[in-house]
Amino acid sequence: MEQAFVQIPFGSRRISAVGATGSPGSAPRQEVCKACRVSAWWLPVALGSCGFGGYKSRVGRVPLKCLRALSTRDPVKRGEILPAQPVPEGIVAPPYVADPDQVRGWWNSRIERKTDRDVEAMKSAGQLAHAALDLAADLIRPGITTEQMDKEIHTFICDHGAYPSDLQYKGFPKSVMISINEVICHGIPDCRELEDGDLVNVDVTLYRHGFHADTARTWMCGQADAAGERLVAATREALDAAVAVCGPGAPLKAIGDAVADIAERESFGIVKTLVGHGIGEFFHGVPQIFHCRNSDNRKMQEGTTFTIEPVLTEGSPEWFTWEDGWTVATSDGGRAAQFEHTVLITAKGCEVLT
């Protein structure tokens, strides 16, 4: 799905500085690495701000082992982008495909309660989106290209009578968003081959029976490293913790608190300006869901649906956009992981639809 980047509500609190201490230029000293949990030398490095040991520091301190990992892993480079896969006749596309102005409007600017019939349609879409990610998990291996993955997932979605929502949403050229290593989101599938040890985030949104469902997971490709596994596990835990606090009457800010508790414990950054969103007949709408500490005291309402999609980073949560206008990557090259669900607020709590 296309992520939204927004200002955090007034009154939100910043994550406290954590990790190594000492003045810039002081001799390095032995610490426990916050990223890989092993003893390492902390070095002052010119990253501006860093999340390995305390990203609030103006002069970042990165453990030597992690610095070596950054130096031995090449940044992700854009491969050749092939034309989009064709959509078979008879597949109903969302309105914005024929009319781009349909991306926004009154229909997604208000919190909408779903009818029982709406919920059944969203469950159907959510189950298919879940199955599409199961397929993605089976496809991930060294040597496969994200173009091949996009083709397989596109075919799977269409074969089940659904439309891949990303395709032509605001001009996005492919059916799935696949983001590798330091790419946070909006990765465009291309002819680059996956490599052993890559972090692979697959984000699937599909449109079925008039409703969208949106979900994402992150995997390690091939042989995993301990730091990458810890980042993926913590991000998955953050999503689970956020889902667990949802229910009618709960404040929306509880989601951000739940994610922040995990990120702070593990000394990972949170991409604070990346938010979840309302979803249904529209792709993106209200309410916005913040994944950091914030002051959004609006109450969750029974019958509403929205996404929760935290992104944690092993380095700085700051980001920049590639020249393609879509791909968003961390500013320091640190890896990112994301997990996402579409959820329904019920009378007794929360139901995961994906």
N, C-alpha and C positions, 0 to 999 in steps of 0.2 A: 504494500500500500504506500501511497505517498504520505510522508510524515509531515506534520505541521510544526513549525517552529514559532514560539510565541514568547511574550514577556511573562515572567512569573508574577502572580498576584502580589500586590502590596502587602508587606508584612511577613513575607517568607523569610526563613532563616537560612544562612549559608552553613554548609557543612564545616565543622570545626577542623582546624589543622591537626594532622596526625603524623606520626612517624618520626623520622630522624630529626634531631635538634643539633644546633651548632651554628656558628656564624659563618657567612660566606667567606671562603678562602681559608678556613681553618683546616687542620690536618684531618684526613678521613679517619673514621673510627669504626670498630667492629659493631655491627648491628644484626638483627634478624630481618631478613628481606621480607617486606610486606607482600610482595607479589608471589614469591616462590617458597616462602617459609623456610629458607635455609640461611645460614650465616653468610654474610657478604659485606664487602667494603662499600660504604656510601660515598659517592663522589658528587661534588657540586658540578652541575652541567648546565649549559646554556639552553634550556628548554623553555625558559620563561616561567612556566608553572607546570608542575608534574604531579601525577597521582600515585606513583609507586610508593612514596613514603610520606607525602603531604603536599597535595597539589596547590595548597594555598600559598606556599612559599614562593617568593619572587625568584629565587634561585633554586631550581629543583634539585633534589638529591635522589639519584637513581642507583640502586644496587648494582654492583659490577656485573653480576650474572645477567641481570635484565638488560643492562647496557650492551653486553656482548650479544644477547639475543637480538636486540634491535639492529646491531651492526651486521649480523650475519643473515638477516632476513631482508630480502629486497622489498622495497615498497611495491604495492600492487600497481601494475601498469595496464592501461587500456588495451584490450585486444580488438580484433576486427569485429564490428557489429554487423550481423547479417539482417536481411529484411525480416519483418515480423511473420509469424506463422499465420496462415489463413484461418478464418473462422468459418466453419461449415454453415451452409444455409439452414435456416430453421432455428438457430441459436438466438435467443432473444438477448440483445445487448442493452445495457443501461442507457438512459436518455442522452447522456453527455457524449456518447459516441457519434450520434447524428447531429447533435446540437451542443457544442462545447459550452455555451452559456448556461446549460442545465447543471453545471457543476455546483453552482450555488443558487440559493433562492430562499423563499420563505419556508420551504419544506424542511430545510435543515438548520434553521436559525432558532428553533424552539425545541425544548426537550419533549420528546414524543413518547407517550406510553403505547406499547404494542398490544393489539388485541390477541386473543387466543389463536386466531387464524394466522396472524402475523408471526407469532412465536413459533408455530409449527413450520412455517416457511423458513424462518431463520435457523431453526434446528436442522432442517434438511440441508441448507447451505453450509452450516457449520460442520456437519458430519462429513460432507464432501471435502471441505477445506482441510479438515483433520486428515482425511485419507490421502489428500494430495501431498501433505507434508510427510506422511508415512512413506509415500513413493519417493519423495526427495531424499529421505534418509537412506533408502536402498540404493539410490543412484550415486551418492557421494563416495568418490574414491580417487586416488591420484591418477591423473591422466585424462579424466573426463573434463569436458569444457562446460562452462555455465550455459553456453548456447545449446549444447545437447540436453542439459537438464531442463532448460526453458521449453524446448521442443517436446520432451517427454511429458512434462507437467501440463503444458498447453493441451496436448492431445488427450490426456487423461481427463482434464476438466471438461473439454468439449464433448468427449465421448459420453459423459454423464449428463449432458444437456445443459451445462452451465457456461457462462462467459467469464474469461479471466479479466477481472475488473481493472487491473492496471493498464491493460492494452488500450492505448489512445486516451487514457485519463490525463488531461492537460498535455497531451502529446507524447506521453511516455511510449517508447517504441517497442516494448516487449511485453510478454504476458506475466512474468514473475520478476520480482526484485531479489537479486542474489548479491550479497555483500560479503567481501572477503577481508579478513584480517583487520586492518585499520579503517576500512570502509564501514561507516556507521549504518548507513541506510541508502536506499535508492540505487543500489548497484544495478547497472544495466548488463544483462547476460551477453557474453561475447565469446570469442574463440580462445581466450586464455585458458590453459589447462590448470586444473586444481593440482596443488603440490602437497606432498607429504607434510603434515603439520599445520595446514591452513585452517583457520577458523572460518566456517561457512554459515552465514545467516541467510535462510530462505524465508521470504515473506510472501505469502499467498493470500490474495483476496479474490473471491469469485462472486458472481451474481447468478442467483438461481431462484426461480419462482418469484421474481420481482424484489428480492432482498439480497444484500451483501453480507458476507462473513469474512473476517479478517484474522489471520493468525500467522505466527512466525516462530521458528526455533533456530538454535545455533548448534552446530556440531563441529567436532574436530575431524579433519580429513586424514585418514591413515594413522600414522603413529602420533599420538598426542604427547605434548609436554605438560609437566605438572602445573606450570603457571597458567597455561591455557585451559586446562581442565578445571582449575579452581575458579577462573573467571566465568566459564560456562556454568558451572555448578552454582555459583553465587547468584548469577543472573536468573537462572531457573528458580532458585529458592526465593529471590525477590519477587518474582511474579506470583508464585504460590502464596507468599505471605500477604501480598496485596489483595489477591482474590479472597483470602480467608477473612479479611476485615470488612468485606462488602455485605451490605444488607440494607433493608428499608430503614431510613432514619439515620444511618451512619453518615458522618460528614465526608465529603469527597476528599478532604485533606488527609484522611486516615490512610488512603492509598499511598500518598507520597511519604508519609511517616513510616509505613511498613517497608517500602523500598529502601528508604534512607537508613533504616536500622541495619539492614543487611550490608549495604554498601559501606557504611561507616565501620562496621565490625571488621570487614575484610579489606578496608583501605582502598576501595575502588572508587573511581569517579562516577558521577551520574550526569548524563546529558540532560541538563535541566530544561532546556528549551524545546525538547522533543516531547510531545504530549499525545496521550490517547484521545479518543473522540467518540461522540455519539455515532451510531451506525444503524442502518435499517434499509429502507427504500433508497436512501441517500448513502453515499460512500463515506463522506465526512460531515459531521455536524456537531452540535452541542449535546452534552457538556464536554468541555475540555478536561482531560484528566492529567494532572501533574504528577510526576514521578519523584519529585524532591519535596522537602519540607516546604509548606506553603500555608496560606491563610484562607483557603477556599472552604468555607463553612456550609455551603449548600448541602442539603440532605439528599441522599440517594433515594430514588422513588421506585416503588414497585412497578414492574412492567416496562422499565426503561432498559435499553441495551447500549453498551459502550465497549470500547477496547481498553485494555491495560497492556502497555508495551514498553517496559523499562529497557533502557540501554545502559550497561555499565562498561566502564573503560579501565584498562590497567594503567593508563597514563592520564594525560590531561583530558577533560571532557570538552575542551574547546574544539571547534571544528571549522572546516572551510569546504567550499563547494568546487568541484572540478569544473573545467571549462565546458563540459557537456551540459552544465546547468542542472544536473540531477544528482550525480554521485557526491555524497557527503562523507568526508573522512576526518579522522582526528588530526589535530594540528601538529602533534608531536610524533605521529607514526605508531602510537600505542594501539594495541588491538581492542576491539569492541565486541560485545556479545549482546544479543537481544532475544527475548522471548515475549510472545504476545498471545492473548486470548480475546475473543469476543464473549462478553458475559451478559447475563440477564439478571436483573434484580427481582427476586421473588418475595412472596409473603414471609418466607422463613429464612431467607438469606440470599444466596447467589448461586446461579447455575452457569457453569461453563458450557458454551455452545460449540466451541471448537476443540 
